[in-house]
Every structure is written in C-alpha cells, then in structure tokens.
Amino acid sequence: MLPKRAVTVWGALLAVLLFCTAGLAISLNRLLLPVDSGAVDEAVMVEIPSGASTERIALILAEEGIIRSALVFRLYARWTGQDTRFIAGIHLLSPSMGLKEVVARLISEDVYRETAWFTIPEGFTVEQIADRLAALGLVERKRFLELALQPPDSFFERFPYIGEIERAQVKYLLEGYLFPDTYEIASGAAEEEIMAIMLARMEFVYKDAAADSGRHPAMTMHQVLTLAAIVEKEAGVVQDQRLIAGIFFNRLAVNHALDSCATVNYVLGEAKEVLSGLDTKIESPYNTYKYPGLPPGPIGAPGASAIRAVFNPEETDYFYFNSKRDGSGESYFSRTLEEHNLNTLRAEENSRKRG
C-alpha cells in the first residue's frame, strides 16, 4: 500500500489533471462556437484563393472575424477529414456560424457568384434583344448579332434543330429562337453563354407545349415558331391568340395568303398600325400579302402562350380579323370579306375617336 501522504499527493495531482482537462475542454468548446451568435444578419464575402492551404484558409477566416482560432480550425478540419475538400471561390459566411457550419459552407459548391438580371419581352427581334442587352452592358452588340447570324459549331451539336434552318432565307439564323423571359446570369457571362441559356429555355418551352398539345400540327419546330411569332405580333391580347392561330390555319389550308401586317413590318423595320398599298407590295419572301404560306422564318421571339396557341389553335369558321384600334388590343373577327370591310371601317372610326 502507498503511504497516506503519497495517496494524498497523487489525489491532488489527479484533481489538478481533471481540472485542467475540464478547463481545456471548455476552452476548446468555446473556440468551436460562433464569434458572435447575434450577428445572424451579417454576411461577409470571403474569397478562398485557388490552391490555398488549410493554414492559409484558417488565417483568412480569422482575419475576417469568421472563426475564433486559426489553430482550432486547422485541427478540426484535419480531424474531420475535410481539410482537402475546401472549394476556391467567394463564400458568404457570417460571424454567427459555428465552426462546423463554416467548414460545411467551405466544402459546398454553393459559392457566391455575382449575377445580373435582364428581361426580354415577347415578340422582340434579335436586333431588339441585342440593343436591350448592350444597353445593360451585358453584351457587345456587334458580336451578339454576328453569333445570331452564324452561331458557333457547339450550338449545332447541342441544338441540332437550328441546323435545319435555310440560312439563305433568314436574316438571322437564331431569329425567334431566343426565348423571351426574365433571366439571371453570372456577371461577365459571354455572349455565347447568354444565347445558350435562351436557346435552352426555348427548347424546354417548345417541348412542354408540344407534349401538352391537343391537336399537334404536322409542322417542324421552325414552322411552329414562325407561325407563333406572327400570332405573337398580331394578337394584341393573349386571349385572342388561339383564335388568330385558328384563322391562320384556315388560310394555310386553302393556300390563301396570310396577309399579316406584322411580317411586312418586319421587312420595313418599323411597326406601322396600318400598311399602305405600296407596303403590301414590297418585294420580300416575308411579305405574306404577296406570297402565300409561311415566311422563311420567325419575325421575332414568340412567348409560351403564342407557341401553345399554334399547338392548340381554336377551331373556327372565321377567316379574317383586324385590330379594333380602340386601345383595348382586341380584334374584330369576320367570316366574309364583306364583314371584314365593315369591321375595318369600325376600326377606323374607333381610331378617329381616340384622336
């Protein structure tokens, strides 16, 4: 047996050891806690350089006030096996995060990226899209139009249907294929990236409309978008789109000219409410007063509702329509040319009343 004095000494040493161990555990636990648990609304953009060591990352986090101890961060990362998984880039971190959450964020691919937003309205032409994006500082206009005329080879592999377009007939190969919508893109995205996003969106909307079609027309994607673009421009209100699509199908069925003012305006480069007799005689394959059938390609970017209208046209015996010109955006519909002429006079009277 140990002498009584020795037992007392060893007991004291054990007590000191336990006290120190408990103190160390408390200190370590404190170092794992958030720097400021109350700073839940505070976000810090912390950039982790490519190839940075765990030691360098720890120092950056400590300097930014995200962690309490660089040493504890390194030990924790190594102990949990995360020290080789940190992803370079900008991470949104907060002093309110504990060490476990900080490490989880740093190995997540959800890195912060600066983004830009833009909106393209339905019916916009490629040139209008280029103007809008250039004004926002997102593209170089000339470069954008060059790509719309001659897309890169990768586009033909990813979107093979654009390879079926008759290049010699259309002004821009991608006219009508850049879907009008609101987009969020990475800041600094190249023209090709922006176009690819818009093409992919058009492909998705088109396929969704085709799958939901009640009466699938025997038309190619190019033909559907061509007619949808005309419907988009001719219908002043969405509720008229299916009926106007039905009228155009009636005309196509008997090889009657579409007589679309919108297609002539595309050639003129302006939006005339009423065309002159000379306008309707302009020489262009897009002049649907002069040439029956569909024009060579879309005259703008149709929206989802116009595309759906072509896939689901309203069955009707109407053969003519014209804008009421009363500010409502609505149209008059007629079965005969005589009715149409009367409605044209009504529209002119409405226009005069509006001043």
Secondary structure as GFF3:
##gff-version 3
##sequence-region A 1 355
A	DSSP	alpha_helix	4	32	.	.	.	ID=ss1
A	DSSP	beta_strand	44	48	.	.	.	ID=ss2
A	DSSP	alpha_helix	54	63	.	.	.	ID=ss3
A	DSSP	alpha_helix	70	79	.	.	.	ID=ss4
A	DSSP	beta_strand	89	93	.	.	.	ID=ss5
A	DSSP	alpha_helix	99	106	.	.	.	ID=ss6
A	DSSP	beta_strand	115	119	.	.	.	ID=ss7
A	DSSP	alpha_helix	126	135	.	.	.	ID=ss8
A	DSSP	alpha_helix	141	149	.	.	.	ID=ss9
A	DSSP	alpha_helix	153	158	.	.	.	ID=ss10
A	DSSP	three_ten_helix	160	164	.	.	.	ID=ss11
A	DSSP	three_ten_helix	167	169	.	.	.	ID=ss12
A	DSSP	beta_strand	182	186	.	.	.	ID=ss13
A	DSSP	alpha_helix	191	211	.	.	.	ID=ss14
A	DSSP	alpha_helix	221	234	.	.	.	ID=ss15
A	DSSP	three_ten_helix	238	240	.	.	.	ID=ss16
A	DSSP	alpha_helix	241	253	.	.	.	ID=ss17
A	DSSP	alpha_helix	261	268	.	.	.	ID=ss18
A	DSSP	three_ten_helix	279	281	.	.	.	ID=ss19
A	DSSP	alpha_helix	304	311	.	.	.	ID=ss20
A	DSSP	beta_strand	320	323	.	.	.	ID=ss21
A	DSSP	beta_strand	331	334	.	.	.	ID=ss22
A	DSSP	alpha_helix	337	354	.	.	.	ID=ss23
###
